[in-house]
């Protein structure tokens, strides 16, 4: 996996079916960890166990094909324990269940279906599927990295106190903004040319997306895509090709009106992530935000617009004060 993310996850096998994982300040959203970091932990543990468990390893299915996650409770800034239980061992797929706990309390339940993308199990056929409306043409990545303007995309970096891992990414937003309500396109690229994206990193990226609730409500919230684009456009007028730096802080979060709580996440990988992948195209689409309940579909493609994976989140849109209210201070034990 990407070297920095691997170090941050710090996966350790402590028994035949149990792993510990760490946490990092870059993953924090208020006093808790954001869902993408938890997803990457789960994915890392699943792929490790598919190779470490003798019975699973004998099936030679090292790739995660599908991942379903139920986020039961918020996860705090502390070490987590992941216990893995095999549910089915098959010739074409295996299924394992993963329980993530903190301080003895169950926080996340997941199930992973394995495969081997090097093996063909059946036929292949083309379909007429395509992204509608079509996205803007693929950017010239060499120009982007050289800080030269692209005809169709505006570069930015998102830095600050909230989910600070985004500082490692350059984000390209389409010129002209987001004219279709409920659809946001973007390219996400690693700044460090020594890094590349693997499936564990891509699993985290399914949650590094615009806030569709903020965007639909146009509330100038933490991840309102319309608000971001307005800042980018003003910056690009005077600094063509230079990434705009968009910052955030806990104070900004405290002023937010709503926040998104992911209840479930489903990911389906269509193929093994090509080695050397540095940029991902992501389309985020929402069919309905109704009475605080929202669906979010995520489509991810590589630099050639080949489909890599699709994901779906079931989200509750809640009062932001519930998320960012300062935690009570613990009493001294002196």
N, C-alpha and C positions, 0 to 999 in steps of 0.2 A: 504494500500500500504506500501511498505518499509518505515520505520519511517523517515529516513533521507530525502528521496525524498519527502515525504508528507510535512515535515517542509519547505523544499526549495520551493515547489510549492505554499504553503500558500494560498490555494484555499479559497475564501470567496464569499458567495452569497450576492449580494448587492441589488438585485431586483428579482422579480419572474423568470426572464429569463436572468439575467446577473450575471457574476462572475468576480472577479479580481484574478489574479495570480501574484506571484512575480517572481524574477529572482535570480540567484546565480552566483558568480564568477566562480564556477566549471563548468558552462555550456558554457563558453565563447570561441569563436573562433575568435581571433582578437578582433574587437570592436563589434561583433555581437554574438548572441546565436546560438548554433548548433541545427540542425533540430530535433535531438532526444529529447532535452529538450522541444521544442515546441510540439512535438508529445505527450509527457507525460502530458503536460498542457491540451491539447485538450482532451486526454483520460480521465483525472481526471475530467474535467468539464462535459464531456458526461456522465460518470457513476454517478456523483453526481446528474445531472439533471434527469436522468432516475428514480431516487428514490425520488427526491424533488418535481417534477412536479406532481400534483395530478392525472391528466389524464394519464400520462405515468406510474406512480406508480401503478395505478389500473390495468394496463396490465401485471404487474409482470414480466418484462423483464429487469433484472438488469445488464445483461452482454452485452458488446460490441462484436458483431459477426464480423462486418466488419467496417473498418475505411478508408476513402479516404481523402487525404489532398493535397491541392494545396498551395505551398509556393509562395506567390505573391511578397513579398518584404522582405529584410533582417529585422530581429527583433533586436532591440537594447537592451542595458542594462537598462531596466526600466520596471515598472509594465505594465501588459497587461490586457485588458478587453476582456472577451469572452461572446458573446451574443448567446443564443440558441433559435432556432425556430423549433418547431415540423412540419414535413412535411407530415408524415403518421402515423396513429395509427392503427395497425393491430392486429389480434389475435395471430399471430406467430412471427411477426417482426414489429418494429416501425422504422421510419427514422427521424433523427433530423439533422439540419444544424447548424454549429457553425462558427461564425465569430470572429477572434482574431484581435484586434486593439491595436495600441499604439499611445497615444497622438492624438486620433481621426482619425488616418490613418489605413485603412484596410490592414493587413499584411498577414493573413492566412485565407483560407476558407476550411472547412472540412464538411463531412457528415458521420454520424455514423448510422449503422444498429444494432438494439438491438435484443437480444434473451434471453432465460432462459435455460442455459445448464443443468438444472435439469429436464427439460421436454423433452419427446421424441415426435417428430412430425411425424416420418415416419420410414422407414426400415433402417437397417444397413447391409452393405456387405463389405467383404474384397476385396482388390485389390492387384495387383502384384507390386505396387509402392515401390521403395527402392532407397536409395541414391547410385548413380553410378558416379565415382568409390566409393566403400564402404569406409567409414571412418575407422580410426584405432580403436581398441577396446576401450571400455569405460574405462576411468582411474580409478584407485583406489583412490577415493576422500579422504579417511582417511589418506592414505600415503601422498597425496599431501598436505593436511592441516598440517600434522606432519612434513613437509619439508623433506620427504624421496623421493628418485627418483622413477618415474614411468617408466615402460618399454616403453611406447609409446608416452609420452607427456612431454614437457619441460615447466616449469612454469616461468611466468614473471609478473611484475607490471609496468604499464605505468603511469608515473608521470610527472608533469611539468606544464607549463602555459597554454597549449592548451587542452581544454576539460578535465580539471583536475578532473572531477568526476570519471575518470578511475582509480584514486588512490584507490578507494574503492573495486576494483576488482582484483582477481588473474586470469590471462589469461594463458591457456594451449595451446601451439602450437605443432603440430605433429612432432615427430622425423622424420627426413628425409626431412622436409620442405614442399614445395608446388610444386610438380613435374608436375602438370597438369595446364597449362596456363588457367587462368580464374576461378579457383576454390581454395578457401581458407577455411579450417576447423579450428575450435577452440572451446575450452570450456571456459566459462566465469563464475566465481564464486565470491560470496560476501565474503569479508574477515571477516566482522563482523558476528559472529555466532548468534547475536541477531536479525539480519535482515533476511528477506526472500523476494522472488520476487513475485509480483502479476502482474496482466495484465497491470497496468499502468507502472510498472518498465520494463516489457518485451517490451512494446511499445517504450520506450526510447532505449532499447537495439537493436532495429532494425536499429539504426544509429550508434551504437558503434561497428564498423566493420572495417576491413582493407580497405584502399583506393585501389580499384581495378584499378584505373587509374595509381597510383604510382606503384602498383605491376606489372601490365602488361608492363609499360614503364621501370621498374627496374631503377628508377631515384633516389633511395635513399631518397625519399620524406618522409614527416612526418609519413605516415602510409603505407609505402612500406613493405609488409609482408616478402619479401625476405631479405630486409635489417635487419628487426627485427630478423628474424630467425638466420642470421649469427651472430648477437650479442649474442643471446641466446645460440647458440651452443658453442661459445667461453667461455661464462660464465659457462655453465654447465660442461664443461670439468674439471674445478677446483672446482666447487661448486655444486655437484650433489644434486638435490632436493631443493636447495635454489632458490627462485624466483629471476631472474635477474631484476634489476630496470632500465627501459628504460625511459630516461627523454626527454623532449622537451621544447622549449622556443619560444618566439615570434621571436627571432633572427633566429631560425631554420625555422620558417614559412616564414620569409622574404626572405630566400634563396631558397624556394621552386619554382619549375618551373610551377606547375599547382595546382589547387584546384578544389574540387568537389562541385557543387551547385545543390542540389536536387530540381527538379521542382515539382515532385509529388511523393507521397508515398501511397501505398495501403497495408493494413494489414488485414489478415483474421485469426481470432482465431478459432482453431479447437475444443477447449475444455476450460473449466475453468482451470486456472493455479493452480496446486495442492498446497495446503497450505504447507509451509515448503520448497518450492523449493529454492535451494541455488545455483545450477549450471545449466547453459544452454549450450547445444551444438548448435553451429551456423555454417551452411554452407553458404558461400557467393559465388555466381556464376554469371559470366558475359558472355553473348553470343557474344557481339560485342562492341568495342570502335571504333567509326568511325567519324572522323571529329568533335571531341569534343562532341559527343552524345553517351551515354552509358546506357545500362540496367543493373540492379543489382537485382538478386533474392536472397532472404534470407529465409533459412529454419531453424526453431528452434525446438529443442527437449529437453525433460527433461532428468533426470539422467538415466532413463531406455530406452532412445531413442524413447519414445513415442512422436509423432508429436504434438507440441503445437500450432504453428502458422506459417504462411508463409507471406512473405512481398515482395514487389517489389518497387524499386526506379527507377525513370527516372532522369538521372543525366546529367548535362552539365559540361564538363571538360574545365575549363577556365584558363586564365593567372593568376597566383597566385598574381601578383602585384595588381590586381584589388581588391583582398580580404584583403591583409595585408598591403597596403599602409597606413602609419600613418594618422590618422584623423587630420584635421586642428584644431588648438587650438582656443577655443572661446575667444572673447575679454572680458576684465574685465568690469564689470558694476559699478565699484566704481565711 
